[in-house]
Amino acid sequence: MAFYAFYVVAIVVLILHFTGWLKRNNLEWIVLVLAVATFPAVIYL
């Protein structure tokens, strides 16, 4: 279940990134956090 929740969050962050919402609100660092969190999520979840 946590695996699917992680992917839902990842898809939402990517959509917000490509629409420019993250850059406008100075939250572009969330994409980097998501990239770092991908490997542990795939290995442990």
C-alpha positions as CSV (number, residue, x, y, z in Angstrom):
1,M,0.0,0.0,0.0
2,A,2.8,2.4,0.8
3,F,4.4,1.6,-2.5
4,Y,1.3,2.8,-4.4
5,A,1.0,5.9,-2.2
6,F,4.6,6.8,-3.0
7,Y,3.9,6.6,-6.7
8,V,0.7,8.8,-6.4
9,V,2.8,11.5,-4.6
10,A,5.5,11.1,-7.3
11,I,3.0,11.6,-10.1
12,V,1.5,14.7,-8.4
13,V,4.9,16.2,-7.9
14,L,5.9,15.6,-11.5
15,I,2.7,17.2,-12.7
16,L,3.2,20.2,-10.5
17,H,6.8,20.4,-11.7
18,F,6.0,20.4,-15.4
19,T,3.1,22.9,-15.0
20,G,5.5,25.3,-13.3
21,W,3.6,25.5,-10.0
22,L,6.6,24.4,-8.0
23,K,8.9,27.0,-9.5
24,R,6.4,29.8,-8.9
25,N,6.1,28.8,-5.2
26,N,9.8,28.2,-4.7
27,L,9.3,24.5,-4.0
28,E,11.5,23.1,-6.7
29,W,13.5,21.3,-4.1
30,I,10.7,18.8,-3.7
31,V,11.7,17.2,-7.0
32,L,15.2,16.6,-5.7
33,V,13.8,15.1,-2.4
34,L,11.6,12.8,-4.5
35,A,14.5,11.7,-6.6
36,V,16.6,10.8,-3.5
37,A,13.6,9.0,-1.9
38,T,12.9,6.9,-5.0
39,F,15.7,4.4,-4.4
40,P,14.9,3.5,-0.8
41,A,11.2,3.3,-1.7
42,V,11.8,0.9,-4.5
43,I,14.2,-1.3,-2.4
44,Y,12.3,-1.4,0.9
45,L,8.6,-1.0,-0.2
